[in-house]
Amino acid sequence: MENTKDILLDWRLHASVLVITIIAEAIGVIAVPIGIGSILLLPLLYAFVMGLAINPNVLRKAGAWLGQREVKAASPLIVIAIMPFIAKFGTIIGPSMEQIIAAGPALILQELGNLGTIVLAFPVAVLLLGMGREAIGASFSVAREPNIAIIADKYGLKSPEGAGVMGVYVIGTLFGTFIFAILASLLATAGVFSIEALAMACGIGSGSMMAACSGALAHAVPEMEEQILALAGASNVLTYATGLYLCIFVALPVTEKLYDLLGRKEPATANTGE
C-alpha cells in the first residue's frame, strides 16, 4: 500500500505526464506523404519521444528531474493508462458482433499470421546474424508476456532461449508501439491491404501495440473507426485465447526443428527452474 501511495503522490512523474500530454495533443496529427502513402505522426509518437528524452536511462542529464524511483513507478502505470481504451473496445465489440461473425473465418485464419515471425525473423537471426539458440526464443513469437511464460517454463529465463525472448520483449516494449503506429498508417494510406485485414492484424496479444495500431488506422480512415476498433479488439482477444496453444503446439516445435536443420549444433537447454 505504501508503494501505491508513493506512486500516487509522485508529483514529478504526474506533472511530466500532464505536460507531455498537453504538448503532444497540441501538436496534433501530422501527415507526411512518402510516395506510396502517408505516415501519420500521432500524439502517441510525440509522447513516446518526449518520454524517452526525460528518461534518465536514455539521457543522463534527465536524472536531474526524474530518477530511478519515478522510472520504476511509471512501469505499472502503463497498464492503468490503457485500461479506458481496452474498456472502450469492450463496449464496441458487442454492437459490432454481426460484423465480427461475418469476418469469422478470416479472423481465425489471421491467427496463422502469428507464425510469420518464424518465416521472417528466424532465417535472419540464424543465417545472417549467426545467433545460437537465442534465435529460438527471439523468433518463435512476438515475445509478449504469455510467450515469455512458455520459454520460462520450458527452458528457464537464464537460458539462451530465455535471453532471446527477453531481448525481443524489451525491444518490443520500447519501440513496438512506435513501429506499429507508423506501419499501420503507411499501409492504410497505401491501399495495398483492406482496412479490415489491417484492423485484424493489430491484435497480436499486446494491449499497447493494438492501441497504437488501431488508433493510427482510425485516424487514417475515421469513417471506419468503430469497425476497426471492434475487429482489432476481437483479434486481440482471440490471440490471447489461441495464441498460447499455437505457440506451444506449433510455433515452438517448428522453430526447434528449423534450428536443428539450420542452426549451430548446440545441446538443447534444460529448464533449471530459474
C-alpha positions as CSV (number, residue, x, y, z in Angstrom):
1,M,0.0,0.0,0.0
2,E,2.9,2.3,0.8
3,N,4.3,1.7,-2.6
4,T,1.0,2.6,-4.2
5,K,0.8,5.7,-2.1
6,D,4.3,6.7,-3.2
7,I,3.3,6.3,-6.8
8,L,0.1,8.3,-6.4
9,L,1.9,11.2,-4.7
10,D,4.9,11.3,-7.1
11,W,4.1,14.8,-8.4
12,R,7.2,14.9,-10.7
13,L,6.0,11.9,-12.6
14,H,2.4,13.0,-12.9
15,A,3.4,16.6,-13.8
16,S,5.7,15.2,-16.5
17,V,2.9,13.1,-18.0
18,L,0.5,16.0,-17.9
19,V,2.9,18.4,-19.7
20,I,3.8,15.7,-22.3
21,T,0.2,15.0,-23.0
22,I,-0.7,18.7,-23.4
23,I,2.2,19.3,-25.8
24,A,1.5,16.1,-27.8
25,E,-2.2,16.9,-28.2
26,A,-1.4,20.5,-29.1
27,I,0.8,19.3,-31.9
28,G,-1.9,17.0,-33.2
29,V,-1.8,14.6,-36.2
30,I,0.7,15.4,-39.0
31,A,0.5,13.5,-42.3
32,V,3.9,13.1,-44.1
33,P,3.4,11.9,-47.7
34,I,6.0,9.4,-48.8
35,G,5.3,8.1,-52.3
36,I,3.1,5.0,-51.9
37,G,1.2,6.5,-49.0
38,S,1.5,8.7,-45.9
39,I,2.9,8.3,-42.5
40,L,0.6,9.7,-39.8
41,L,2.6,11.2,-36.9
42,L,0.2,10.8,-33.9
43,P,0.3,12.4,-30.5
44,L,1.3,9.0,-29.2
45,L,4.5,9.2,-31.1
46,Y,5.4,12.7,-29.8
47,A,4.7,11.5,-26.3
48,F,6.9,8.5,-26.9
49,V,9.9,10.7,-28.0
50,M,9.4,13.2,-25.2
51,G,9.1,10.3,-22.7
52,L,12.5,9.0,-23.9
53,A,14.0,12.5,-23.6
54,I,13.2,12.7,-19.9
55,N,14.2,9.1,-19.1
56,P,17.4,9.1,-17.1
57,N,18.3,5.7,-18.5
58,V,18.4,7.3,-22.0
59,L,19.7,10.8,-21.2
60,R,21.8,11.0,-18.0
61,K,21.1,14.8,-17.7
62,A,17.3,14.0,-17.4
63,G,18.2,12.4,-14.0
64,A,18.1,15.9,-12.5
65,W,14.3,15.9,-13.0
66,L,13.3,12.2,-12.9
67,G,15.2,9.5,-11.1
68,Q,15.1,5.7,-11.0
69,R,12.2,5.9,-8.4
70,E,10.0,7.6,-11.0
71,V,11.0,5.2,-13.7
72,K,10.1,2.2,-11.6
73,A,6.8,3.9,-10.6
74,A,5.9,4.6,-14.2
75,S,6.1,1.0,-15.5
76,P,2.9,-0.4,-13.8
77,L,1.0,2.8,-14.6
78,I,1.1,1.8,-18.3
79,V,-1.5,-0.9,-17.6
80,I,-3.8,1.5,-15.8
81,A,-3.4,4.1,-18.6
82,I,-4.6,1.8,-21.4
83,M,-7.5,0.4,-19.3
84,P,-10.0,3.0,-20.5
85,F,-9.0,2.2,-24.1
86,I,-9.4,-1.5,-23.5
87,A,-12.8,-0.9,-21.9
88,K,-13.8,1.1,-25.0
89,F,-13.1,-2.0,-27.1
90,G,-15.4,-4.0,-24.9
91,T,-18.3,-1.6,-25.5
92,I,-17.7,-1.6,-29.2
93,I,-17.3,-5.3,-29.8
94,G,-20.8,-6.1,-28.6
95,P,-22.7,-3.8,-31.1
96,S,-20.3,-4.9,-33.9
97,M,-20.8,-8.6,-33.2
98,E,-22.5,-9.2,-36.6
99,Q,-19.5,-7.8,-38.5
100,I,-17.1,-9.8,-36.3
101,I,-19.1,-13.0,-37.0
102,A,-19.2,-12.2,-40.7
103,A,-15.4,-11.9,-40.6
104,G,-15.2,-15.2,-38.7
105,P,-13.1,-17.4,-41.0
106,A,-10.7,-14.5,-41.8
107,L,-10.5,-13.7,-38.1
108,I,-9.5,-17.2,-37.2
109,L,-7.1,-17.7,-40.1
110,Q,-5.3,-14.5,-39.4
111,E,-4.0,-16.2,-36.3
112,L,-1.7,-18.1,-38.6
113,G,0.0,-14.7,-39.2
114,N,1.5,-15.0,-35.8
115,L,3.8,-17.7,-37.3
116,G,5.2,-15.0,-39.5
117,T,8.0,-14.3,-37.1
118,I,9.4,-17.8,-37.8
119,V,9.3,-17.2,-41.6
120,L,10.7,-13.7,-41.5
121,A,12.8,-13.4,-38.4
122,F,14.3,-16.9,-37.8
123,P,16.3,-17.0,-41.0
124,V,17.7,-13.6,-40.4
125,A,18.6,-14.4,-36.8
126,V,20.3,-17.7,-37.7
127,L,21.7,-17.3,-41.2
128,L,22.5,-13.6,-41.3
129,L,23.2,-12.7,-37.7
130,G,24.7,-16.1,-36.7
131,M,22.6,-16.3,-33.5
132,G,22.6,-19.5,-31.5
133,R,19.7,-20.9,-29.6
134,E,18.8,-17.4,-28.6
135,A,17.1,-17.3,-32.0
136,I,14.5,-19.8,-30.9
137,G,13.3,-17.6,-28.1
138,A,13.6,-14.5,-30.2
139,S,11.7,-15.6,-33.2
140,F,9.1,-18.2,-32.3
141,S,6.6,-15.5,-31.4
142,V,6.2,-11.8,-30.9
143,A,7.6,-12.2,-27.4
144,R,4.9,-10.9,-25.2
145,E,4.1,-12.0,-21.7
146,P,2.4,-15.4,-22.5
147,N,5.3,-16.2,-24.8
148,I,7.9,-15.4,-22.0
149,A,6.0,-17.8,-19.7
150,I,6.3,-20.6,-22.3
151,I,10.0,-20.1,-22.6
152,A,10.5,-19.7,-18.9
153,D,8.6,-23.0,-18.3
154,K,10.4,-25.0,-21.0
155,Y,14.0,-23.6,-20.8
156,G,14.3,-21.1,-18.0
157,L,14.8,-17.4,-18.4
158,K,18.6,-17.6,-17.8
159,S,19.0,-20.0,-20.8
160,P,20.0,-18.8,-24.3
161,E,16.3,-19.2,-25.3
162,G,15.3,-17.0,-22.4
163,A,17.8,-14.4,-23.3
164,G,16.4,-14.3,-26.8
165,V,12.8,-13.9,-25.8
166,M,13.6,-11.3,-23.2
167,G,15.7,-9.3,-25.7
168,V,12.8,-9.1,-28.1
169,Y,10.4,-8.3,-25.3
170,V,12.4,-5.3,-24.2
171,I,12.9,-4.0,-27.7
172,G,9.2,-4.6,-28.4
173,T,8.2,-2.7,-25.3
174,L,10.4,0.2,-26.1
175,F,9.7,0.5,-29.9
176,G,6.8,-1.8,-30.6
177,T,4.0,0.9,-30.3
178,F,6.1,3.4,-32.4
179,I,6.7,0.9,-35.2
180,F,3.1,-0.4,-35.2
181,A,1.7,3.1,-35.5
182,I,4.0,4.0,-38.3
183,L,3.3,0.8,-40.2
184,A,-0.4,0.9,-39.8
185,S,-0.7,4.5,-41.1
186,L,1.6,3.8,-44.0
187,L,-0.2,0.6,-45.1
188,A,-3.7,2.1,-44.6
189,T,-2.9,5.1,-46.8
190,A,-1.1,3.0,-49.4
191,G,-4.3,1.0,-50.1
192,V,-2.4,-2.3,-50.5
193,F,-4.4,-4.2,-47.9
194,S,-8.1,-3.9,-46.9
195,I,-8.7,-1.9,-43.7
196,E,-10.5,-4.9,-42.1
197,A,-7.4,-7.0,-42.6
198,L,-5.1,-4.4,-41.1
199,A,-7.5,-4.0,-38.2
200,M,-7.3,-7.7,-37.5
201,A,-3.5,-7.6,-37.8
202,C,-3.5,-5.1,-34.9
203,G,-4.5,-7.7,-32.4
204,I,-1.2,-9.6,-31.6
205,G,-1.8,-10.0,-27.9
206,S,-0.4,-6.7,-26.7
207,G,-2.8,-4.1,-25.5
208,S,-0.4,-1.1,-26.0
209,M,0.6,-2.2,-29.6
210,M,-3.0,-2.9,-30.5
211,A,-4.0,0.6,-29.2
212,A,-1.2,2.3,-31.3
213,C,-2.0,0.3,-34.4
214,S,-5.8,0.7,-34.3
215,G,-5.5,4.3,-33.3
216,A,-3.4,5.0,-36.4
217,L,-5.9,3.2,-38.6
218,A,-8.8,5.1,-37.1
219,H,-7.0,8.4,-37.8
220,A,-6.3,7.3,-41.4
221,V,-9.9,6.0,-42.0
222,P,-12.1,7.9,-39.5
223,E,-15.4,6.7,-41.1
224,M,-14.5,3.1,-40.1
225,E,-13.3,3.8,-36.6
226,E,-15.8,1.6,-34.8
227,Q,-15.3,-1.3,-37.2
228,I,-11.5,-1.0,-36.8
229,L,-11.7,-1.0,-33.0
230,A,-14.1,-3.9,-33.0
231,L,-12.0,-6.1,-35.3
232,A,-8.8,-5.2,-33.6
233,G,-10.2,-5.9,-30.1
234,A,-11.7,-9.2,-31.2
235,S,-8.5,-10.3,-32.9
236,N,-6.5,-9.4,-29.7
237,V,-8.8,-11.4,-27.5
238,L,-8.6,-14.3,-29.9
239,T,-4.9,-14.1,-29.9
240,Y,-4.8,-14.3,-26.1
241,A,-7.1,-17.3,-26.2
242,T,-5.5,-19.3,-29.0
243,G,-2.0,-17.8,-29.4
244,L,-0.7,-19.6,-26.3
245,Y,-1.7,-23.0,-27.8
246,L,-0.4,-22.1,-31.2
247,C,2.9,-21.2,-29.8
248,I,3.1,-24.4,-27.6
249,F,2.0,-27.0,-30.1
250,V,3.1,-25.4,-33.5
251,A,5.4,-22.4,-33.3
252,L,7.9,-23.7,-30.8
253,P,8.2,-27.2,-32.2
254,V,8.6,-25.8,-35.7
255,T,11.3,-23.4,-34.6
256,E,13.2,-26.2,-32.8
257,K,13.1,-28.3,-36.0
258,L,14.3,-25.4,-38.1
259,Y,17.1,-24.8,-35.7
260,D,18.1,-28.4,-35.9
261,L,18.3,-28.0,-39.7
262,L,19.9,-24.5,-40.0
263,G,21.4,-23.6,-36.7
264,R,24.6,-24.3,-34.8
265,K,24.8,-27.7,-33.2
266,E,24.3,-27.0,-29.6
267,P,22.6,-29.1,-26.9
268,A,19.0,-28.1,-26.0
269,T,18.8,-26.2,-22.8
270,A,17.1,-27.9,-19.9
271,N,14.9,-25.8,-17.6
272,T,16.8,-25.1,-14.4
273,G,13.8,-23.7,-12.8
274,E,15.1,-20.1,-12.9
